[in-house]
């Protein structure tokens, strides 16, 4: 079986442990007593970071011999970190906190990345989880990770000569180039801005030929010309165009699945541009677009949040607000899990862990497999993906994001025995699924002629091939409506209501708590003093949104 390098997080409440489920401590582990395995440099990039929890679950990072880089958008984090137990363990001079530049307003540093460098090579992990306890223990996350060996021996001064490195053609060299490009945006390499950083030659001495995925990053700024296709939806378009896919059958529609945990204020232009990028349509705003895709949006219902492992509190990491609801999305909604799974309130099943991963994919014809699969930190927003300006010659991106795209070539090469790891004292298990772990097998193949059983496989925490539509989605399909605002038929069903954080929430959750009791007074302030109201919860969010 060909396996994709894709893992999920280990959820504490689940009784069944899966080989596909790992912890942050597994990613950051090293044998500090072994000079070949001890980390020399570690990079931790994230949106939210709890240094006390990080020290507790991954104590090995305090043994980093040269430099630990913490990259965060939390303003004032350096001051907060200085008084932490972790800072005391690290001592002065071995930690550098970087607050990356934010050239455009309303952007955030949202990337979740781990890099670990030692004498054996480089570990790269692209994640969807913040470095906080609840993200790893209670929510559904996705993890890409690969280890890459050294291809060169350093000189006496510990440097690698770029001219001597054997440049790998194709995906491996692209991976190296995109990784360096992204780290350059942080000013993280040691020859930039006088920062005591990672020597760029370290990446020249790494063999990336086994890279299984394509990196897709977003970096804030106005990107023009060819650079517009280096980041965000421009980069996604370029990568999708290189993916091998069979032709669309006569009368068929390409099917896209979008699964995210939040969305911004959307426009029709942005949504069509994102569709085009995922279909590989090159011309921005071209009139000769390919067949309109069927887009399936996977997002939890109010009842799924209410009955989740965290109860109402699980909805606080799904911060979609009423003002961001959009008819395009409303007409395409699908449940996070099938009805029977998420309603099993007395069972600690994986489907009751609310999603914090973000996944986008194109289904193969026949809906039995995928053409490609994207794991990313990017939610559905213009800030994350960018928006085309100046007649498609400029892409404006506001936030830092990072993701990886898998296709039919994205498998781990285990043909020569054990998989290479930079930390042999603790090997990461090969991903697989066992009965009761709640993971579903998906294959990625190029075309209909490829045998499914021979295609790379990954294990997802939800049914991406056959998600269950909201009742309102079925109703809209039946009525042939493309948007709620144009719908003149019977009122939309309220059987499935999407979770909207600032809508009224009534009743007690799976933990027996009311909404404000569950989320706390601080959240009450954040939501603008939201109180239980007399609003009829029978009125769907779709109907409420028609008034905005």
N, C-alpha and C positions, 0 to 999 in steps of 0.2 A: 504494500500500500504506500502510495506517495503522500507524504504529509506536508501540509503548509506550516510554516513557523508561526502559529497562532495559538495563544493560550487565553484562558479566562482567569479571573481572580478566585481565590478560595473563600467561599462564604461560610462564616462561622456556624450559621444555623443549619446548614445542610448536613445530614447524617452520612451521606455518601461522598467519599473523597475521590475525585477524578484525576487521572494523570494529566489532564489538560488544565487543571486548576493550580495556580502557583501563588506565592506571596511576594510582597516587595522584598522581604528578607532573603528570599531565594535569589532574586535578581542581583542584590547587592552583596551577597555573601562572598567572602574570600578567606583563605587560610592565612592569617596575619603572620604566622610563624614561618611560612614558606616565602622566601624573597621573590620567587618566580610568580607566585600567585597573588601576593599582596598588591593592592591597588596603588599605582603611582599617582594617577589623576582620576578624579570622579567628577562628572557633571550631572547636576540635578536641576532640571528646569521644570517649573510648574506654575500653576495659577495660585493654588493654596498650599501652604507648607506648614506643618506642625512639627517644629524641631524636636520637641520632647517625645512625641510619638515616634518620630523617625529614628531617634536614638534607641528607643526601646525595641523596635522591630528589626532594625538593621545596624547593630552596633559595630559591624566590621568597617563601616565607612570612617569611623574615627581613627582607624589605623592607616588611612591614606598617607603615603609617605611624602608626597610633594604638595599637591594642592587639591582642595575640594572647592568646586565652583557651584554656587547656588544662584540660579537665575529665576527671578520672580518679578511679577508686576505689582506685588503688595508694597505700596509705598510705606517707607519706614520700617521695612522688614529687617534691615541691617541693624538698626537700634534694638529691635525686639530680639533678634538672634543673639546679639552680644551678651544679653543677660540670661541666655538659656543654658541648660546643663550640657547640651551638645557642644556649645562654644567653649565651655570650660574643659571638656574632654579633649577638644581639638587643640587648644592652645592658640597663642597668637601667631599670625603669619601663615597658617595653613588653610585658611578659609577666605575665599573672595566672594562677596555678594554683589551680584550685578543686577541693576534695574535697567533693562534694555530701553533704548530710546523709543518714544512713541510720537512720531512726527505728525500724526493726524489725530484729531479729537475723537472721543468715543471708542477708542480701541483698547484692547487688553492684551496682556501676555497670557495666552491660553494653552500654549504648548505643554505637553507632558513627555519628558525625555530623560533617559538615563544613559550615560556613557561611563564605562569603566575601562581604564587602561592599565595593563600590567605588562610584565616581561614576556608573557605568552601571546598577547595580542589585545584585541579590542572587543568589548561587548557593547552592542547597541540595542536599546529597548525603547520602543515608541508605545506610549500608553494612553489610556483615556481617564485614568484615576488621578485625583489630586493626592498629595502626600498627607492625607488625614485619615483617621481611623475608620470613620463610617463609610468612606468610599471603597475601602478594601474589604471590609467585613460584611457590609450589608447591601451593596449595590452590584449590578451586573456591569462588568468592565471587560475590555479587550486589551490584549497585550501582544505586540510583535517583538520578538527578540532573536538575535543571531550573534554568534561569536565568530570573529575573524582572526586567523593566525598571522603572525609576523612572517613576512616574506624576505626580510633582510635582517642582518645582524648589525646592531648599532656600532659606531666607532667608539674610540676610547672616551670621547666626551658625551656619549649617549645620543649622538645624532644619527639620522638616517639620510643618506644621499639620494635625493629625488631622481637624479639622472640614472642611478643604478637600479631603481625599482622597475620591475617588469610590469608595465601598464597592462591592465586587463581590458580586453575589448568588451563592448556591449554593456550589459547591465551592471557588472561589477565596477567598471570605471564610471558609469553614470552615478552609481550610488556614492562612490568616493567624492565625485565632483559636487553632487547635490548636498552631501553632508557638510563638506567644507564651505560651500556657499552659504548654508544656513548658519553655521557657527561664525562665519565672517560677519553676519548681520548683528551678532551679539558683541563683536569686537573681542572674541574669545581667544583668538590665536595670538601667540606671544609676540609677534612682530607688528602688532597693531596697537596704536594708542599708548604704547609703552606699558601695556598691561603684562603682568607676570602670568602668562597664560600657557596654553598647550602649544608646544612647538609644532608648526605646520608639517614638519618633516615626519612627525609620528604617523601621519596618515599615508605618507608615501611609502612607509615601511610595512604597511598592512596589505595582506592579500584579500581583496574584496571579490574575488572571482566567484565565490559561492553565494553572493547576494541574491536573495530570492524575490525581492520586491522592488518597487519604484518608490522613491521618496517624493512626497508632494507637500511642500511647505507654503505657508503664507507669511509674508514679511511686510509690515506696514510701510506705506509710501505710495508715490505715483510711479508706476512702472510703465515705461514707454518702449515702443519698438520691440525688438526681440526679447528684452527683459520682461515684457508683459506675459510671456509664455514660460517664464521661469518660476512663477509663484501663483498660488490661488487657482481660480478656475482656468486661467491660461495654461498653467502647468498640467492641470487635470486633462484639459483638452488634448494637449500634446501627447500625454501618456496614453490616453484612450485610443488615439489614432494609431498607436503602435501595437495595440492589442489585437491578436488574431481572433477574428470572429467570423462565423459563417454568415451567408446572406440571409436577409429577412424573407420569409416565405411570402408568396403572393397573398395580399389581404391581411397579412400579419402586422402586429404592432410591437415595437421594442418595449420591453417592460423594465422599468426602473423601480427600485425600492429605496426609499429614503427613511432612515431611522435615526432620530436625534433626540436630545434631551431639552433643547430650547430653540427658540426662533426669534429673529428680530423683526423689525418692521419691513415687510416684503413689498416688492413691486412686481407687476407683470413682466416688465423688462428683465429684471434680475432672474425671475423664475424661468423664463424662456432661455436666457443665456446659460443658466445652469443646466437645463435640459440639453441644450446644444453641446455644451462641454462634455456631458456624459454620453452623448451619442456620437461624439467625434465630428460634429458639424463645425467646419473651420470658419466660415464667414460669419462675423457677428451681425445679427439682424438680417441675414440673407433671406430673400423671398423664396428661394428654392429649397426650403427645409425638407428634411426627410420626413417620413410618416410620423405624425404626432405620437409620442410615447404614451403608454399607460404608466402613470406614476402612482405607486402605492406608498402612502405615508404611514409608518408604524409609530404609534405614540400611545401611551397609557391612557385609559379612561379614569374618570373620577373614582369609580368603584375599585379599579385595580390599585390605585394609590391607597385608598381607604383600607383595603384588605392586604396590603403589602407587609413585608417583614417589619418595616418601620412604622406602619400605620400612616397617619396624616403627615408625619415628619418626612416620610420618603418623598413627598411632593415638593419639598423645598429645594431639591436639586433638579426640579423640572420647572424652571421659572418662567413659563410662558404666561404672558399677561393678556387680558382681554383686548387691549389696544393693538396687540400684535396678531390677533386672529385674522385669517385671510380666507376669502371664499375658495381660492385655489386649493388650499390645504384642507379646508372643511369638507370638500367634496371627495377627498381621497383617503380618508382616515381608516386605519386598521388597528386593531387591538394589539397590545404588546404580547399577550398570550391568548390562547384559545380560552373560551369562557369557563370551561370546567376546571382549568388549571388555576387561574387567578382567583377563583371563588373558593378554592379549598383552603379556607382560613385556618383550619386546624392542622395543616400539613406544611412543614418547612421545605417547600419545593422551590427550585431555582426561579420559576416564573414569578414568584412573589417578591423577588429582589428587583427593585425598580431600576430601569436602565440608566446608566450614565455613559455607556459607550455610544459612539456615533458610527454608523455603518451605512454605506451607500453601495449599491450594486446594480448590475444589469443581468437579468435572467436570460438564460439560453432559451431558444425556441423549444417548446414542449414543457417549459417550466419545471424541468427535472434537475437543473443544474444552473451554474452561473457562468457568465463570460468573464466577469471580473468582479472584484470585491475590494472595497476601500474601508480601512479602519483609520479613523482620524479624530483629532480633538475638535474639529470644526463642526459647529452646529449650523443650522440653516439660517444664515445671515449674510448680508452684504459686507459687514465688517470682516467676517471670516474668509469669505470666498473672493471678495472684491466685486466691483461693478465697473463695466466698460464705460469709458467716457471718450469724448472727442472722436466720435464715429468709429469706435472700436480700436483706436490707436493707443489708448491709455487705460490701464487697469488700476483703480484706486482701492487699496487694501488698508484696513485700519488695525487689524489684530495680528498677533503671532499665532500660528497654528502649525501642526505637523501631523502628517498621516502617511500611510503606506498602502500601495495598491498591489493586490495579488491578481495573477492571471494563471493561465494553464501551465506556465513555466515556474510557478512559485512553490517549489517543493524543496524539502531538505534532502540533501544528498547523503544517504547512509550506505551507499553501495560498498564502501571500503571499510566497513566495520563501524566502530563507535563514532558518534558525532564529535567533532572537535569542540572542546570547551576551554575557556580561559581559566576556569576554576574547577579543576578535576576533583577537588575534595568534596564538592557537592554538585553533582550533575543534574541539570534540569531534565525531568522526564519527557520523553517524546509525547506529544499530544495524542490522546485517544479518548474514547468514551467507554464508560461502563454503565451497566444497568442502574437506573435510579439517579444518575447525575444530572439529568435534565438537559443534556446537550444533544443537538441534532446535527447529523452529518450532512455536509454540503460538498458537492464536487464542483470543480472549476474546469471547464473544457472549452476548447477553441470553437468547435463546430459540431454539428449533428452527427458527423461520421466518426467522431472520437468516441471510443468506448468509455462509458461512465466509470466503470470499475477500475479503469487504468488512469483516470484523471486525478490530479491532486485533490486532497480532501481537507476540510477544516471543520471544526466542531463549534457551532454557534449556540448561544443560550436562548434563542427564539426561532420560530418557524419563519424563515425569510422567504421560502418558496411559496408557502400557502398561508399567509397571515389571514386572520378572520376579520372581515370588514365590519365597521360600525353598522348598526341598523340604518342609520341615516345615510351612509355611503351606498348601501344596497338600494335604499329608497331613491336616491338621486340617480343611480344607474337605471333603475326601472323607469323613472320619469324622463330619462335622457337629458337631465339638467347638467350644465357645466359649472354652475355656481349657485350658491344659495340665493344671492340677490335677484337672480333671474327666475327663481323657482316660483311658480304660481299654483302648485299642487297643494296637497294636504300638508299641514304642519309637519316638520321633520320629527322623526322618532327621538324620544329622550331616553331610550333604553341604554344607549351608550353616549356618555357625555365626556368629551376630552377634558383632561385635567388642566385647569387654568388657575394659576396660583392666587390671583386676586379676585376670583369669583367667590360667592358665599359657599361655605362647606358645612353641611349639617350632619348630625348624628355622631355616633362613637365609632372609632376605628377598630381594627383587629386587636389592638392593645387596650381597648376599653376607654379611650380618651377622646374628648372633643377636640376640635381643630386648634383653638387658641391654647388650650391646655397642653396639647402635644408639641406645638411649635415654640411656645414661650413668648414672653412679653416683648423681647427684643424684636422678634419677627413681626409682631403686631405693629410696631412702629415702622418697620421697613415697608409693610403693606399699606401704610397710610391710615392706620387706625381701623383696619377691617374688623367689623363686628358681625355676628350673626344677624341677618336682616329678615325682613318679611318677604323678600324676593321669592317668588315661587320657583323652587328648584326643578319643578316639572318643565319650566321653560328652558329649552336647551341653550347651551352657549352659542350655538349657531344662530338661534333666534335673537338672543341678546345682542349679538354682534351686528345684526342688521340695523341697530339703532345708532351705531358709531360711524 
